[in-house]
Amino acid sequence: QLPIVAQYRQVLQPEFGVFRLRSTEGNETVCTAGIVDAIAYNLQGAPELVFDWKSDVAPTPNVRQHYAAQVREYLESTGAGRGVIIYMSAGEVSEVRP
């Protein structure tokens, strides 16, 4: 029923695995792996929007920041331009940019 979900529902790919290797300033290699709840692609086939569903009833500001950081990692791993966190219990959508 949320407009952003309804808009992309027909083109969502669920449970998209992401993996990323990157080097830190200290030349350490960091591996990130995760599963994006859903991802949508634009007409050219490039990743456009990452969806992350959360079932928390009352997430604290720290928890929300953690979730946003998680989605930013997904954005960097996929190259998508934006992400959304859907707080299902509240019907709330929080947009995340890289």
C-alpha positions in Angstrom: 0.0 0.0 0.0 3.0 2.3 0.3 3.3 4.4 -2.9 7.1 3.7 -3.3 6.6 -0.1 -3.0 3.5 0.0 -5.3 5.5 1.9 -7.9 8.3 -0.7 -8.1 6.5 -3.9 -7.0 6.3 -5.5 -10.5 10.0 -5.1 -11.1 11.5 -5.9 -7.7 14.1 -8.7 -7.5 14.0 -10.1 -4.0 16.9 -11.3 -1.9 19.7 -9.9 -4.0 23.2 -11.0 -2.7 25.9 -8.4 -2.6 29.6 -8.7 -2.1 32.3 -6.0 -2.0 36.0 -5.8 -1.4 37.6 -2.5 -0.7 40.8 -1.2 0.7 41.1 1.1 3.7 43.4 4.0 4.1 45.7 1.6 6.0 45.8 -0.8 3.0 43.7 -3.4 4.8 41.2 -5.3 2.7 37.6 -5.2 3.9 35.0 -7.6 2.6 31.3 -6.8 2.9 28.6 -9.4 2.2 24.9 -9.1 2.6 21.5 -9.7 1.2 19.4 -6.8 -0.1 15.8 -7.4 0.7 14.8 -6.2 -2.8 16.3 -4.2 -5.7 14.8 -2.4 -8.7 16.5 -1.7 -12.0 16.0 1.2 -14.4 15.0 0.7 -18.0 18.7 0.5 -19.0 19.2 -2.4 -16.6 21.2 -0.5 -14.0 20.4 -0.8 -10.3 18.2 2.1 -9.3 16.7 1.5 -5.9 17.5 -0.7 -2.9 14.7 -1.8 -0.5 15.3 -2.9 3.1 12.4 -4.0 5.2 12.5 -3.7 9.0 10.0 -5.0 11.5 11.0 -2.9 14.5 8.1 -1.3 16.3 10.0 1.6 17.8 13.6 1.8 16.5 15.9 4.1 18.4 17.9 6.8 16.6 21.0 4.7 16.9 19.3 1.7 15.4 18.0 3.9 12.5 21.5 5.2 11.9 22.8 1.6 11.8 20.1 0.7 9.3 21.0 3.7 7.1 24.7 2.7 7.2 23.7 -0.8 6.1 21.7 0.5 3.2 24.6 2.8 2.2 26.8 -0.2 2.0 24.3 -1.9 -0.2 24.2 1.3 -2.4 27.9 1.3 -2.8 28.0 -2.5 -3.5 25.2 -2.3 -6.2 25.8 1.2 -7.6 22.1 2.1 -7.0 21.5 5.8 -6.6 19.2 5.6 -3.6 17.7 3.2 -1.1 14.7 3.1 1.2 14.1 1.6 4.6 10.6 0.4 5.0 9.5 0.3 8.7 6.7 -2.2 8.2 5.1 -1.8 11.7 4.7 2.0 11.3 4.2 2.1 7.5 7.1 4.5 7.4 9.6 5.0 4.5 13.0 6.5 5.2 15.1 7.4 2.1 18.8 6.8 2.1 21.3 8.4 -0.3 24.9 7.3 -0.9 
